[in-house]
Amino acid sequence: MAEFIKIYNENPNPKEIAKVVKVLQAGGLVIYPTDTVYGLGCDITKTKALEKIARIKGINLEKANFSFICNDLSHLSDYVKQIDSATFKILKRALPGPYTFILPGSNNLPKVFKKKKTVGIRIPDNNIIRTLVAELGNPIMSTSIRDDDDVLEYTTDPELIFEKWQNLVDLVIDGGSGDNEPSTVIDLTDEPTVVRQGKGSLDIL
């Protein structure tokens, strides 16, 4: 059964963060708050954990459109090909915030994503998940726990999330009530294209 720990967004407790990092480094699956819906994720370098998430979501890992959560833009050059200054300005304006940006992937993507030409990058405006990624030292592969036919409370109330997911994951973070509106997805591989309008406004384009 999963561990359930409370972490406060205003001031994440370093001890609690270290506990979650340990779980991720051991190849565990974690559910955490973001600035939109709660997410399910793992360390992007742990192939078995990535495969487990794909199985839970019922999708083929190589074709999955999971996003990478980074703590700031410094990780970009690791996983994204060189981008022009106009694209970088959009990222600077929007992040941290409720957006997922699709960018051209570099050759450094984890082995299981080598065939993918693009990567979704997310830097949520949430201290818990960003502190977690900073301490881990590399991005977290992330997918939403929200299903379109879900009862809303199941994806916004941490206790109900724990109830539903406790046998599938290793740890659930209670970071307070979540949102039920997903991130806005924008494809920046060519001209900016809105793939999904979510919580993030389009004024940044």
C-alpha positions as CSV (number, residue, x, y, z in Angstrom):
1,M,0.0,0.0,0.0
2,A,1.2,3.5,-0.9
3,E,2.5,6.0,1.6
4,F,0.4,9.2,2.1
5,I,2.3,12.3,3.1
6,K,1.2,15.9,3.6
7,I,3.5,18.6,2.1
8,Y,2.7,22.3,2.2
9,N,3.1,24.3,-1.0
10,E,4.2,27.5,0.7
11,N,7.2,25.9,2.4
12,P,7.9,22.3,1.4
13,N,9.5,20.4,4.3
14,P,13.0,19.2,3.1
15,K,12.7,15.9,5.1
16,E,9.4,15.0,3.4
17,I,10.8,16.1,0.0
18,A,13.9,13.8,0.6
19,K,11.5,10.9,1.4
20,V,9.7,11.3,-2.0
21,V,13.0,11.7,-3.8
22,K,14.1,8.3,-2.3
23,V,11.0,6.7,-3.6
24,L,11.6,8.1,-7.1
25,Q,15.2,7.1,-7.2
26,A,14.2,3.5,-6.2
27,G,12.0,3.4,-9.3
28,G,8.7,4.2,-7.4
29,L,5.6,5.9,-8.8
30,V,4.4,9.0,-7.1
31,I,1.2,11.1,-7.3
32,Y,1.8,14.9,-6.7
33,P,0.1,18.2,-7.0
34,T,0.8,20.7,-9.8
35,D,-0.8,24.0,-10.6
36,T,-3.5,22.2,-12.5
37,V,-4.6,18.6,-11.9
38,Y,-2.8,16.1,-9.7
39,G,-0.1,14.2,-11.7
40,L,1.2,10.6,-11.7
41,G,4.9,10.3,-12.4
42,C,8.3,8.7,-12.0
43,D,12.0,9.5,-12.5
44,I,12.5,9.7,-16.3
45,T,15.6,7.5,-16.1
46,K,13.8,4.5,-14.6
47,T,12.6,2.4,-17.6
48,K,10.6,-0.1,-15.5
49,A,8.7,2.7,-13.7
50,L,7.9,4.3,-17.1
51,E,6.6,1.0,-18.4
52,K,4.5,0.6,-15.3
53,I,2.8,4.0,-15.8
54,A,2.1,3.1,-19.5
55,R,0.5,-0.1,-18.4
56,I,-1.7,1.7,-15.8
57,K,-2.8,4.2,-18.4
58,G,-3.3,1.4,-21.0
59,I,-1.0,2.9,-23.6
60,N,2.1,2.0,-25.6
61,L,5.1,3.6,-23.9
62,E,6.9,4.5,-27.2
63,K,3.9,6.3,-28.5
64,A,2.8,7.9,-25.2
65,N,2.6,11.6,-25.0
66,F,3.9,12.0,-21.5
67,S,5.4,15.3,-20.5
68,F,8.6,16.0,-18.6
69,I,8.3,18.2,-15.5
70,C,11.3,20.4,-15.0
71,N,12.0,22.8,-12.1
72,D,13.2,25.6,-14.4
73,L,14.3,26.2,-18.0
74,S,17.9,25.1,-17.4
75,H,17.0,21.4,-18.2
76,L,15.7,22.4,-21.6
77,S,19.0,22.1,-23.5
78,D,19.3,18.5,-22.1
79,Y,16.2,17.2,-23.9
80,V,15.2,19.8,-26.4
81,K,16.9,20.8,-29.7
82,Q,18.1,24.3,-30.1
83,I,15.1,26.7,-30.1
84,D,14.9,30.2,-31.6
85,S,14.7,33.3,-29.4
86,A,11.0,33.9,-30.2
87,T,10.1,30.4,-28.9
88,F,12.3,31.0,-25.8
89,K,10.5,34.3,-25.1
90,I,7.2,32.5,-25.1
91,L,8.5,30.0,-22.6
92,K,9.9,32.7,-20.4
93,R,6.6,34.6,-20.4
94,A,4.5,31.5,-19.6
95,L,6.6,29.5,-17.2
96,P,6.3,28.5,-14.4
97,G,2.6,28.2,-15.2
98,P,-0.3,25.9,-16.3
99,Y,1.1,25.1,-19.7
100,T,2.6,22.1,-21.5
101,F,4.8,23.0,-24.5
102,I,5.6,20.6,-27.2
103,L,9.2,21.1,-28.4
104,P,11.6,19.3,-30.8
105,G,13.2,16.5,-28.8
106,S,17.0,16.1,-28.7
107,N,19.1,13.0,-28.9
108,N,19.4,12.9,-25.1
109,L,15.9,11.7,-24.6
110,P,15.7,8.5,-22.4
111,K,16.1,5.3,-24.4
112,V,12.4,4.4,-24.5
113,F,11.6,7.8,-26.1
114,K,14.4,7.7,-28.7
115,K,12.0,7.4,-31.6
116,K,10.0,10.4,-30.6
117,K,10.7,13.6,-32.4
118,T,9.0,15.9,-29.8
119,V,8.9,16.3,-26.1
120,G,6.3,17.9,-23.9
121,I,7.8,20.2,-21.3
122,R,6.0,21.4,-18.1
123,I,7.2,23.7,-15.4
124,P,4.2,24.0,-13.0
125,D,3.7,27.0,-10.7
126,N,3.8,24.7,-7.7
127,N,6.7,24.7,-5.1
128,I,6.2,21.0,-4.1
129,I,6.7,19.5,-7.5
130,R,9.5,21.9,-8.5
131,T,11.4,21.4,-5.3
132,L,11.0,17.7,-5.8
133,V,12.5,17.8,-9.3
134,A,15.3,20.1,-8.2
135,E,16.3,17.7,-5.5
136,L,16.0,14.7,-7.8
137,G,18.3,16.3,-10.2
138,N,16.5,15.4,-13.4
139,P,12.9,15.8,-14.7
140,I,10.0,13.6,-13.7
141,M,7.9,12.0,-16.4
142,S,4.3,13.1,-15.8
143,T,0.8,12.2,-16.9
144,S,-2.5,13.4,-15.5
145,I,-4.6,11.2,-13.2
146,R,-7.7,12.9,-14.6
147,D,-10.0,10.8,-16.8
148,D,-12.8,12.6,-18.6
149,D,-15.4,10.3,-17.1
150,D,-14.1,10.6,-13.6
151,V,-16.1,11.9,-10.7
152,L,-14.4,15.3,-10.2
153,E,-13.7,14.9,-6.5
154,Y,-11.7,11.7,-7.2
155,T,-9.0,13.8,-9.0
156,T,-9.0,16.9,-6.8
157,D,-9.3,15.6,-3.2
158,P,-6.0,14.0,-2.1
159,E,-7.7,11.6,0.3
160,L,-9.9,10.3,-2.4
161,I,-7.0,10.1,-4.8
162,F,-5.1,8.0,-2.2
163,E,-8.1,5.7,-1.8
164,K,-8.3,5.1,-5.5
165,W,-4.6,4.8,-6.3
166,Q,-3.1,3.3,-3.1
167,N,-2.5,-0.1,-4.6
168,L,-1.1,1.2,-7.9
169,V,1.5,3.7,-6.7
170,D,4.2,3.9,-4.0
171,L,3.4,7.3,-2.6
172,V,0.7,10.0,-2.7
173,I,1.5,13.6,-1.7
174,D,-1.3,15.6,-0.1
175,G,-0.6,19.1,-1.4
176,G,-4.1,20.4,-0.7
177,S,-7.1,20.4,-3.0
178,G,-6.2,20.1,-6.7
179,D,-7.7,21.7,-9.8
180,N,-9.8,19.9,-12.3
181,E,-8.7,22.0,-15.3
182,P,-5.7,20.6,-17.2
183,S,-2.8,22.6,-18.6
184,T,-3.0,24.4,-21.9
185,V,-1.0,22.4,-24.5
186,I,0.8,24.5,-27.1
187,D,2.9,23.0,-29.9
188,L,6.0,25.2,-30.6
189,T,7.7,22.9,-33.1
190,D,6.7,25.2,-35.9
191,E,4.2,28.1,-35.7
192,P,2.6,28.2,-32.2
193,T,-0.4,25.9,-32.4
194,V,-2.9,25.4,-29.5
195,V,-3.5,21.6,-29.1
196,R,-5.7,21.9,-26.0
197,Q,-7.0,25.0,-24.3
198,G,-6.8,24.5,-20.6
199,K,-6.1,26.6,-17.5
200,G,-3.3,28.7,-19.1
201,S,-4.4,31.8,-21.0
202,L,-3.4,32.4,-24.6
203,D,-2.2,35.9,-24.0
204,I,1.4,34.6,-23.8
205,L,1.5,34.0,-27.6
